[in-house]
Amino acid sequence: MDNLKKARENQAKSIIKNIEKRNMTAYYCESKEACCEKVLEIIGNGKSVSWGGTMSSKECGIPEALKANPDCTVFDRADWPADKLNEFYKTAFFCDYFIMGTNAITLDGELVNIDGFGNRLASLIFGPEHVIVIAGMNKVATDVPEALHRVRNIASPPNTVRLGKNTPCAADGRCHDCYSPDCICNQVVITRRSRAKDRIIVLLVNDNLGF
């Protein structure tokens, strides 16, 4: 194991202890493949599953693996027509498991997220029985202010490009704290603790995932 991966492993194990103090469960995954295997193990069979627009889970092959399991009921936004999306969001809200990435995670174990529509963060806060959060170690920030800076200036600009949004950050790669009609930074949520013990499950992956 090279020095960077070993340092990230040590950091992840320290963060996991802090996550657990916040009434959440956390696991360390050595690779994308290990992350996918862990998600399948956690969900098991006979459960309903959905996810937000998470690049991290896609990079781990999680949606494809879940769809290949005939014993899972999968709700994928890509399979729903545009005029039925509100129905999809409500259906996903009551799944057994909701899978999402996080825009940032602090060394103290806080999740920091910014969202455009809000369905992803609504599910994080309340609704699905369990939420599985996939976080590459590139998402780690020292504290909440650094995490917010990361989200606005590192994660959001490429996401607006990916989504074809006409925002100032898509044009020059930095946050302008804008009120653009295409703004994807409408909701800011800091998860400092889960009221329901072990409802939120965080998987820290020793790789760069998402933005």
ABEGO torsion letter per residue (X at the ends): XBAAAAAAAAAAAAAAAAAAAAGBBBBBBABAAAAAAAAAAAAEBGBBBBBBBBAAAAAAGAAAAAAABAABBBBBAAABBAAAAAAAAAAAAABABBBBBBABBBAAGBBBBBBAAGAAAAAAABGBABBBBBBBAAABBABAAAAAAAAAAAAAAAAAAAAGBBBAAAAAGBBAGBABAABABABBBBBABBABBGABBBBBBBBBBEX
